[in-house]
Amino acid sequence: MKITVVGAGAVGGYFGGRLAEAGLDVSFLVRANRARQLTNSGLIIKSLCGDLTIPPPIVQDVQEIKDCDLVILSVKNYQLVEALPQIRPLVNLGAKVLPLLNGVEHFELLANEFGPDNILGGLCRIISTVDTEGVIHHTGKLHEITLGALQPSQADFCLRVKQALGNSMLKIILSNNIKVDIWLKYAFITAYSGTTTASRLSIDQIAKYEATKEVFSRSLQEMWTLARESGVLLPDDFVQQNVRSIPKYPAGSTSSMHQDFCKGLPLEVESLQGAALRLSAKHGLDVPTVRTLYGLLKPFEGGPNSN
């Protein structure tokens, strides 16, 4: 299986690197700045699961790619529209797209752009970041990709992807209900990223303040209700389970949005909290806690110094 990773940052760089390490046929489609870093230093991963440095096969011009079966799409949501022209030639070659972006709206956008049969359901779970030198730091042991068919015609291909990616050290899960898995993550990270970033606190610090902890639990409840209104039934104990899990987090644990805020980077406000507001309006649902988080975060969408 020939794989093209679009985006070689904290997510795509890590997962693509592990796949290349396992001998899979992987190439990285990257922009000029990242290409220079990778050419000069290689793809460097620092991880509790084992460090890795490889000279990755990089491509800047998508027309150089003559064969592709799978596109692993790992750009940020605010980079997605810019990436679409790079994806189209790969889909024209017959590739399916496995998106690992946060949120839910991108699935409809991609399906409208490339056809629903070409877009798989997917998500990932990992704690990783990229430093100013381009080194990927994987700070936990979780490195998991969940995928599944959004259309019946995709079932066999999803099994092939699971088998191919499963040759690496990554945990690869083939889901029988990928929409639920996507919403489980989306509902959680909308509440988690919103509360940690708006409060400027890690989750263990939030737990010390009952009022702030309540913001987290109420936003979880609103997202649970929104999922149900959207036709996705999350577990009845979704809120309680996530609140009870707070003590299990290592000290200092926070969201990638909060990390991006601290680095002065753009925030995925629109694809998380903003998307929840658009979906809630569509269903005539009120989500006051999520709306408040959105209002607090929106001024910093372009980065804390964007005003």
Buried (B, 14 or more C-beta within 10 A) or exposed (E): BBBBBBBBBBBBBBBBBBBBBBEBBBBBBBBEEBBEBBEEEBBBBBBEBEEBEBEBBBBEEBEEBEEBBBBBBBBBBBBBEEBEEBBEBBBEBEBBBBBBBBBBBBBEBBBEBBEBBBBBBBBBBBBBBBEEEBBBBBBBEBBEBBBBBBBEEBEEBBEEBBEBBBEBBBBBBBBEEBBBBBBBBBBBBBBBBBBBBBBEBBBBBBBEEEEBBBBBBBBBBBBBBBBBBBEBBBEEEBBEEBBEEBEEBEEEBBBBBBBBBEEEBBBBBBBBBBBBBEBBEEEEBEBEBBBBBBEBBBEBBBBBEEE
